[in-house]
Amino acid sequence: MLPEPPLSDRLLPEPAQIEPLQLGPAQIGPAQIGPAQPGGSLPARAGTQTDTESQTDTSTRLDAGWNVVVWDDPINLMNYVVYVFQKLFGFGHDQATKHMLEVHNEGRSVVATTHRERAEFYVTRLHAYGLQATMERSSE
């Protein structure tokens, strides 16, 4: 076994030269801020006003404006499309047949209107079943 070369002979990168942080007149350093106030907030600078009440939008309205559209294709059988609609959307046989006939006769059918994430989920699942589907913004 060969002895290891001394550290001075090894090719090591030079340590990076780190320049100290230069604070300009508009910047504040920790020493100029002072201790934190109770509750974790920093003290206000002299000559400034603080807004103690912040306005937040607390509405949790879901974006329910996306249509899931199934398009006609010459590949899938009608009874298979009915089966997919029943399985994926929980439609009864009559409702699934109605949507299938709409796809067949009109070329497309809006099978669901929901929020964006759920619409993306439905489109992905319809693709997995071999159906052609897209999503579009609802006009409502």
Secondary structure, DSSP 8 states (H G I E B T S, - for coil): ------GGGS--------------TT---HHHH-S--TTS-----TT-----S------------EEEEEE--SSS-HHHHHHHHHHHH---HHHHHHHHHHHHHHSEEEEEEE-HHHHHHHHHHHHHTT-EEEEEE---
